[in-house]
Amino acid sequence: MSVVYMRHPELPGQEIQVGEAAVPVHAAAGWERVPDEELEQRRKQAEAELAKRLAPATEPTSDPAPEAKADEASADPEPPAARPKRRRASEGE
C-alpha cells in the first residue's frame, strides 16, 4: 500500500498521510494531494540539512586531538617536591 500526502486548503500547515485507496474519499472532502515535486524538494532539503549537521563531526579540526588535551589537563603543573606537604587532620599541630 502506498502512502499519499494530502492537505486541506482550509487547514493551512496541516497534512495527512492516507493510503492510495482513501484518496477519492478525502478528495471529495476537499483534501488535495501534495505534489510529488514538493515532496521530493523537501526530501532533498532534509538530506542536505542532515549532511550539514553531520559534516562538522567528520571534518578535521585545527584543535589538538582530545587525547592530547586530556593529557595536558592531567599533567601536574608542579613537581611533587615543589608542592608544600599537607598534614593530615590526625597529625595535629
C-alpha positions in Angstrom: 0.0 0.0 0.0 1.5 3.3 -1.0 1.0 6.4 1.1 -0.2 9.7 -0.3 0.3 13.1 1.5 -2.7 15.4 1.4 -3.6 18.8 2.7 -6.8 20.9 3.0 -6.9 24.5 1.8 -8.9 25.5 4.9 -6.3 23.9 7.3 -3.0 25.6 6.5 0.0 23.7 7.6 -2.0 20.5 8.3 -1.0 17.5 6.2 -2.2 13.9 6.4 -1.0 10.6 5.1 -3.6 8.3 3.6 -3.5 5.1 1.7 -3.9 5.3 -2.1 -7.4 3.7 -1.8 -8.6 6.5 0.6 -7.6 9.4 -1.8 -11.0 9.6 -3.5 -12.8 9.9 -0.2 -10.5 12.6 1.1 -10.6 14.4 -2.2 -14.4 14.6 -2.0 -14.0 16.2 1.3 -11.7 18.9 -0.1 -8.3 17.4 0.6 -5.7 17.9 -2.2 -2.6 15.8 -3.0 0.7 17.4 -2.1 2.6 17.4 -5.4 5.4 14.8 -5.8 7.8 17.6 -6.8 7.2 19.4 -3.5 7.8 16.1 -1.5 11.0 15.5 -3.5 12.2 19.0 -2.8 11.5 18.6 0.9 13.4 15.2 0.9 16.4 16.8 -0.7 16.4 19.7 1.7 16.1 17.4 4.7 19.1 15.3 3.4 21.1 18.5 2.9 20.4 19.7 6.4 21.3 16.3 7.8 24.6 16.3 5.9 25.3 19.8 7.1 24.8 18.8 10.7 26.9 15.7 10.4 29.7 17.5 8.5 31.4 19.1 11.5 31.8 15.7 13.1 33.7 14.3 10.1 35.8 17.3 9.2 39.3 17.6 10.8 39.7 20.4 13.2 42.7 22.6 13.9 42.5 21.7 17.7 44.8 19.1 19.0 43.3 15.6 19.5 41.1 15.2 22.5 43.6 12.8 24.0 46.3 15.5 23.9 44.0 17.9 25.7 43.3 15.3 28.3 47.0 14.6 28.8 47.6 18.3 29.2 44.8 18.7 31.7 46.0 15.8 33.8 49.7 16.9 33.7 50.8 18.1 37.1 51.9 21.8 36.8 54.4 21.5 39.7 56.7 18.6 40.5 55.9 16.9 43.9 58.9 18.3 45.6 57.8 21.9 44.9 54.4 21.5 46.5 54.1 22.0 50.2 53.4 18.9 52.2 49.9 18.6 53.5 49.2 17.5 57.1 46.5 15.1 57.9 44.0 16.1 60.5 45.1 13.3 62.7 48.7 14.6 62.9 47.5 17.8 64.6 49.5 20.9 65.0 
